[in-house]
Amino acid sequence: MSKVGIALIQTTCSGTLKKNFDKTLGLMTLAARKGARIICTQELFKSPYFCQHESYDLFKLAEPVTEKSATVRELSAFAKKHKVVLVASLFEKRADGVYHNTAAVIDADGKYLGKYRKMHIPDDPQFYEKFYFAPGDLGYKVFRTKYADIGVLICWDQWYPEAARATALMGAQIIFYPTAIGWLPSDKAVYGERQYASWETIQRSHAIANGCYVAAANRVGFEPNPDGKDGIEFWGRSFVADPYGTVLDRAPLDREEALVVPVDLDVIASKRVQWPFLRDRRIDSYGDLLKRYVDE
């Protein structure tokens, strides 16, 4: 199958996990009816973005992510019913004191294919993820689904060309990025559009450099910081870029969306023949990439 519809689910989130989950299921149902065959949620779609502040109580939101865990079983039933592949971003409890920012991947027959754990963990004002998440230890992964070979990276991973390259070299035709990114209101007036433009540009560049599709699902709406200081205005604008970096479609800034975008996987081979970046890589010269910084 060379042509496949992919969907990105962009929502607001309340403090009620079931309400958020049911809303996402509803938008996924709509996406499937519109022809989507692979559907990706936003980052941590079941809850507000709790990393705005540090609270031990919020570890109660975490859950196991296994074939037998409750959320995976419910998503597997949905995938089987609608014959869709799902990429679902969850707060994983691995053990007491060990938690990950994780994406579960489920095939169109309902089979749980495995998970990816976010590798790059930020620690910035109102993005205090190092408090909650251990870095991923499963490496970069590609999942061979019914409709396409897909890679999954998560939010902060999207700033690292090494992550996209490694995933593409493993055979990813589409790289999905479940995301939670937006503006701090105090920064928006000065930095707002530059921040957004940087976010989209870096991901479009991954599509170009690796000759693959890139699909980023972001949340939308304003979420106040529970400590009463500031908050985050998530900028939505979930999008799909083709192997030339062209944005095929983009969700709006200010509303929920089940964005469905048809993609042609044959374009990947054509692009890579015309621009053989992978062929011309000088793998013998990249040793310094394994260093934190190259000192004189």
VENPE-V945886 format. One record per residue. RES is the residue in three letters. PHI is phi as a letter, one per 30 degrees, with the letter a starting at -180 (* if undefined). OMEGA is omega in degrees with one decimal (999 if undefined). NEAR is the number of other ideal C-beta (glycine too) atoms within 10 Angstrom. Layout:
# VENPE-V945886
res: (RES | RES)
phi: (PHI | PHI)
omega: (OMEGA | OMEGA)
near: (NEAR | NEAR)
This chain:
# VENPE-V945886
res: (MET | SER | LYS | VAL | GLY | ILE | ALA | LEU | ILE | GLN | THR | THR | CYS | SER | GLY | THR | LEU | LYS | LYS | ASN | PHE | ASP | LYS | THR | LEU | GLY | LEU | MET | THR | LEU | ALA | ALA | ARG | LYS | GLY | ALA | ARG | ILE | ILE | CYS | THR | GLN | GLU | LEU | PHE | LYS | SER | PRO | TYR | PHE | CYS | GLN | HIS | GLU | SER | TYR | ASP | LEU | PHE | LYS | LEU | ALA | GLU | PRO | VAL | THR | GLU | LYS | SER | ALA | THR | VAL | ARG | GLU | LEU | SER | ALA | PHE | ALA | LYS | LYS | HIS | LYS | VAL | VAL | LEU | VAL | ALA | SER | LEU | PHE | GLU | LYS | ARG | ALA | ASP | GLY | VAL | TYR | HIS | ASN | THR | ALA | ALA | VAL | ILE | ASP | ALA | ASP | GLY | LYS | TYR | LEU | GLY | LYS | TYR | ARG | LYS | MET | HIS | ILE | PRO | ASP | ASP | PRO | GLN | PHE | TYR | GLU | LYS | PHE | TYR | PHE | ALA | PRO | GLY | ASP | LEU | GLY | TYR | LYS | VAL | PHE | ARG | THR | LYS | TYR | ALA | ASP | ILE | GLY | VAL | LEU | ILE | CYS | TRP | ASP | GLN | TRP | TYR | PRO | GLU | ALA | ALA | ARG | ALA | THR | ALA | LEU | MET | GLY | ALA | GLN | ILE | ILE | PHE | TYR | PRO | THR | ALA | ILE | GLY | TRP | LEU | PRO | SER | ASP | LYS | ALA | VAL | TYR | GLY | GLU | ARG | GLN | TYR | ALA | SER | TRP | GLU | THR | ILE | GLN | ARG | SER | HIS | ALA | ILE | ALA | ASN | GLY | CYS | TYR | VAL | ALA | ALA | ALA | ASN | ARG | VAL | GLY | PHE | GLU | PRO | ASN | PRO | ASP | GLY | LYS | ASP | GLY | ILE | GLU | PHE | TRP | GLY | ARG | SER | PHE | VAL | ALA | ASP | PRO | TYR | GLY | THR | VAL | LEU | ASP | ARG | ALA | PRO | LEU | ASP | ARG | GLU | GLU | ALA | LEU | VAL | VAL | PRO | VAL | ASP | LEU | ASP | VAL | ILE | ALA | SER | LYS | ARG | VAL | GLN | TRP | PRO | PHE | LEU | ARG | ASP | ARG | ARG | ILE | ASP | SER | TYR | GLY | ASP | LEU | LEU | LYS | ARG | TYR | VAL | ASP | GLU)
phi: (* | c | c | b | c | c | b | c | c | c | b | d | b | c | d | c | d | d | d | d | d | d | d | d | e | d | d | d | d | d | d | d | d | d | j | d | c | b | b | b | d | d | d | h | d | d | b | e | d | d | d | d | b | c | b | d | d | d | d | d | d | d | b | d | b | b | e | c | d | d | d | d | d | d | d | d | d | d | e | d | d | c | h | b | d | b | c | b | c | b | c | c | c | d | a | e | i | b | b | b | c | b | c | c | b | b | d | d | c | i | d | d | c | k | b | c | c | e | d | c | c | d | b | b | e | i | b | d | d | d | d | c | c | d | d | d | b | c | i | d | b | b | c | d | c | d | c | a | d | c | c | b | b | b | h | e | e | d | d | c | d | d | d | d | d | e | d | d | d | d | j | d | d | b | c | c | b | d | b | b | b | a | c | d | e | d | c | e | d | c | c | e | d | d | d | d | d | d | e | d | d | d | d | d | d | d | d | d | d | c | i | b | d | b | b | c | c | c | d | b | j | c | c | d | d | e | d | i | c | i | l | b | c | d | c | h | h | e | a | b | c | d | d | c | i | d | d | d | a | b | d | d | d | b | a | d | a | c | d | c | b | d | b | c | d | d | d | d | d | d | d | d | d | d | b | d | d | d | d | c | d | c | d | d | c | c | e | d | d | d | c | d | a | c | d | d)
omega: (-178.5 | -178.1 | -177.2 | 176.4 | 176.6 | -176.4 | 175.5 | -176.4 | -175.3 | -176.9 | 163.4 | 179.6 | 174.6 | 178.6 | -178.7 | -174.2 | -178.2 | 177.9 | 178.8 | -178.7 | -178.5 | 177.3 | 179.5 | 176.6 | 178.7 | 178.7 | 175.6 | 176.5 | 176.9 | 179.7 | 179.2 | 178.9 | 179.3 | 173.8 | 178.7 | 176.5 | 174.3 | -174.4 | -178.9 | 175.4 | 169.5 | -179.3 | 175.0 | -168.2 | -175.1 | -173.9 | 166.3 | 177.4 | -170.5 | -175.9 | 176.7 | 175.8 | -176.0 | -179.7 | 178.6 | -179.3 | -174.9 | 174.0 | 177.2 | 177.8 | -173.6 | -178.1 | 173.9 | 174.8 | 180.0 | 178.8 | -174.6 | -178.5 | -169.8 | -178.0 | 179.4 | 178.8 | 179.1 | 177.5 | 178.1 | 177.9 | 177.4 | -179.0 | -179.7 | -178.9 | -174.2 | 179.3 | -179.6 | 170.7 | 179.5 | 168.2 | -172.5 | -176.3 | -171.8 | 173.9 | -171.8 | 167.5 | 179.5 | 177.5 | 175.2 | 179.2 | 179.6 | -174.9 | -178.9 | 169.1 | -160.8 | 172.5 | 174.9 | 179.4 | -176.3 | -177.3 | -173.5 | 174.3 | -180.0 | -178.4 | 174.9 | -175.7 | -179.5 | -175.0 | 172.5 | 176.6 | -177.3 | -174.0 | -176.6 | -174.4 | -177.6 | 171.6 | -177.7 | 176.4 | 179.5 | 170.2 | -172.6 | -172.4 | 179.7 | 175.3 | -172.5 | -167.2 | 165.4 | 177.3 | 178.5 | -179.7 | 178.4 | -177.6 | 176.7 | -170.7 | 171.5 | -177.1 | -179.1 | -176.9 | -178.5 | -170.2 | -178.9 | 171.9 | -171.8 | 170.7 | 177.9 | 169.2 | -172.6 | 170.1 | -174.1 | 174.8 | -171.4 | 178.9 | -171.5 | 179.2 | 179.9 | -178.9 | 178.7 | -180.0 | -179.2 | -179.2 | 177.6 | -179.5 | 176.5 | 173.5 | -179.2 | 172.4 | 177.0 | 173.0 | 178.5 | 178.0 | 168.3 | -165.6 | 168.3 | -177.1 | 179.2 | -176.1 | 160.7 | -175.6 | -179.3 | -179.1 | -166.2 | -174.8 | -176.4 | -170.2 | -165.8 | -174.4 | 176.3 | 178.2 | 179.5 | -178.8 | 178.0 | -179.2 | -178.9 | -176.2 | -178.1 | -178.8 | 174.2 | 178.5 | 175.4 | 178.4 | -179.2 | -173.6 | -175.5 | 177.9 | 179.8 | 173.6 | 174.3 | -178.4 | -176.7 | 178.9 | -177.6 | 174.2 | -174.9 | 177.0 | 179.3 | 175.4 | -179.7 | 173.6 | -178.5 | 179.1 | 176.4 | -178.3 | 173.7 | -173.9 | 178.3 | 171.9 | -179.2 | -168.7 | 174.6 | 175.2 | 171.3 | -174.6 | 173.7 | 176.1 | 179.8 | -176.6 | 173.8 | -179.4 | 179.0 | 176.0 | -178.1 | 175.5 | -174.4 | 176.6 | -178.9 | 178.8 | -161.3 | 176.5 | 178.5 | -174.2 | 164.2 | -174.2 | 179.4 | -175.1 | 174.8 | 177.6 | -179.3 | -176.0 | 177.7 | 178.9 | -177.7 | -179.6 | 179.9 | -179.3 | -176.2 | 174.2 | -178.1 | 179.8 | -171.2 | -178.4 | -178.5 | 177.8 | -170.6 | 177.7 | 177.5 | -173.9 | 177.8 | -172.8 | -170.8 | -177.4 | -177.7 | 178.3 | 178.3 | 178.0 | 177.5 | 179.3 | -178.3 | 178.5 | 176.8 | 999)
near: (8 | 11 | 12 | 22 | 18 | 28 | 28 | 32 | 30 | 28 | 23 | 16 | 24 | 14 | 11 | 13 | 16 | 9 | 12 | 19 | 17 | 11 | 18 | 23 | 14 | 13 | 22 | 24 | 16 | 15 | 25 | 21 | 11 | 12 | 13 | 26 | 23 | 25 | 30 | 31 | 28 | 27 | 25 | 25 | 24 | 20 | 17 | 23 | 22 | 21 | 26 | 21 | 14 | 12 | 15 | 7 | 7 | 17 | 15 | 10 | 17 | 19 | 17 | 14 | 22 | 14 | 13 | 8 | 17 | 9 | 17 | 21 | 15 | 13 | 26 | 19 | 12 | 19 | 25 | 15 | 11 | 18 | 14 | 25 | 24 | 27 | 29 | 27 | 27 | 27 | 23 | 23 | 19 | 16 | 7 | 7 | 8 | 11 | 18 | 25 | 30 | 26 | 29 | 25 | 26 | 27 | 20 | 17 | 12 | 18 | 15 | 20 | 16 | 15 | 21 | 28 | 22 | 26 | 20 | 18 | 22 | 14 | 11 | 11 | 12 | 17 | 18 | 17 | 20 | 14 | 15 | 20 | 22 | 16 | 13 | 22 | 9 | 12 | 11 | 22 | 21 | 21 | 22 | 10 | 24 | 16 | 21 | 21 | 15 | 27 | 28 | 29 | 30 | 28 | 27 | 23 | 24 | 23 | 15 | 15 | 14 | 14 | 22 | 27 | 18 | 19 | 25 | 25 | 14 | 13 | 13 | 26 | 22 | 26 | 27 | 30 | 32 | 33 | 29 | 25 | 23 | 26 | 19 | 19 | 13 | 12 | 13 | 15 | 9 | 9 | 13 | 16 | 12 | 9 | 16 | 18 | 10 | 12 | 21 | 18 | 10 | 15 | 23 | 19 | 15 | 25 | 25 | 18 | 17 | 25 | 23 | 27 | 26 | 30 | 26 | 30 | 31 | 23 | 28 | 23 | 19 | 12 | 21 | 12 | 15 | 14 | 12 | 8 | 12 | 15 | 20 | 23 | 19 | 25 | 23 | 27 | 23 | 28 | 23 | 26 | 26 | 21 | 25 | 14 | 15 | 11 | 16 | 15 | 14 | 18 | 23 | 13 | 12 | 11 | 12 | 17 | 22 | 23 | 26 | 20 | 23 | 14 | 23 | 13 | 18 | 10 | 18 | 22 | 13 | 13 | 19 | 17 | 10 | 10 | 15 | 11 | 14 | 13 | 8 | 7 | 12 | 6 | 6 | 6 | 8 | 10 | 9 | 8 | 10 | 7 | 8 | 5 | 5 | 8 | 5 | 2)
